[in-house]
């Protein structure tokens, strides 16, 4: 499907979608808890659907309710076939660890994009804890012979993927002995690990975290069932807030002020760029403003790279984004995808190993290849609204985290034609 965008004037109010990251973590913890939990205001998307599908395949009961989902957990059985995780990296990595506590053999497979993303370090860490598991070299598929998570000490780098750390933490309470995770390099994307700990604590699990040593210790314990409410998502809200700064006025409601989400940094970045911002208890209003270049470290909010890059393209001066190396192994090589898209618009960029420089200026419409990456599609749609004459190929990929995105953009005044829907 293609999205054709014309120059538009934006004005309106919209609720932020629920957090994908918290929805998946809530599902995992509810599946590990013995008894019935309720998840209120979960996000429905391709990624969360993938999580529900594989959890059901291993014996978790998940029922749709008017306000969310009812989850009956800790009744695991080995699946009769493969566990297909789609292109959800969190689902695949969390389930790889969870399968270590399921008696029997589980084979986890992945979609085309996820099949190119590494998992070897997680396999190595699980093997150190006594789990019999293997991968296709460093890549999916993964096979896990579960039922024996001995515990002990495992080590891994902290600057590769926070999802590896979160995966181990989620299953650590089921280990036969105390489980310790030692990080050999500083932890990056720290907010995502804090979100995992926050969710686990809500389900009654205690984790000791020595921040000076980057070391986690978990004693054997159990998850308690609970009513778990998913908060609004700052990652998806970043596009809406940026839209206001570029093309009109947007109010985003249902955004938590007190949150572990690292992408809340979007507000600080917009402020530093000169955007007009009004913040209330649970909503933010951003109004079209003359933006200036920024220097920003995205180490703990790497998913903001595409949004910040397109804002920089429309800003005066030069912006520099660092801490971005891990963006190369997302749904696409996002550094390349951003550079390619901006080049098609006539925007100058300079790429280094862990840095991207963007010089703002006049730009023209173009055909943008989303690379089937939801964040590339949504980010470049913002410039399409500013200038018009833009076509985004693979526009359906937004369903991964924000299925309603194109409808929301239209509701706010965006002139969008979807071709091939």
Secondary structure, DSSP 8 states (H G I E B T S, - for coil): -EEEEE---EEEEEE--B-HHHHHHHHHHHHHSSEEEEEES---SHHHHHHHHHHHHTT-EEEE-SSEEEEEES-----SS-EE-TT-HHHHHHHHHHGGGSSEEEEEE--TTGGGS--HHHHHHHHHTT-EEEEETTEEEEEEEES----EEEEE-SSS-HHHHHHHHHHHTTSSS-EEEEESS--SSHHHHHHHHHHHHHTT---EEETTTTEEEE-S------EEE--B-HHHHHHHHHHHHHHEEEEEES--SS---GGGHHHHHHHHTT-EEEE-SSEEEEE----B--EEE-TT-GGGHHHHHHHHHTSBSEEEEES-GGGGGSSS-HHHHHHHHHHHHT-EEEEETTEEEEE-------EEE-TT-HHHHHHHHHHHHHH--EEEETGGGGGGT-TTHHHHHHHTT-EEEEE--
